[in-house]
Amino acid sequence: MPRGIMVVQSSPASPEQDAAFNKWYDEDHLPEMLAVAGFTAARRYRLRATGPIKAPDSVQGYLAVYEVEADDLDAALVAMRSRPPGTASDALSLKPPPVVLFYELLSEVTAPPAEEPG
């Protein structure tokens, strides 16, 4: 069965709305997305502000990754786009708007199990 991921870069409308943005995303938006046929899992990430890898200022601070598994990936995306409108939140920034991209799986490699200390 074909697999892909949909990634969404987004930000709260203001720093003061960060908690409301995260609450809406986790409690309302993710469950709404996972109710769509083919959307099997979701994870959210916050951009690290510290460390050796620095992002440009133009990169939005949050990333949602949705796993999609369906016989027809396009049909899953059409179903997502045609679902009833979900819960909206004023905490979501529309300037800049969220960036939505879709990737299909090409290959998968996993690390071998770690050896037990002996």
Buried (B, 14 or more C-beta within 10 A) or exposed (E): EBBBBBBBBBBBBEEEBBEBBBEBBEEBBBEBBEEBEBBBEBEBEEEEEEEEEEEEEEEBBBBBBBBBBBEEBEEBBEBBEEEEEEEEBEBBBEEEEBEEEBEEEEEEEEEEEEEEEE
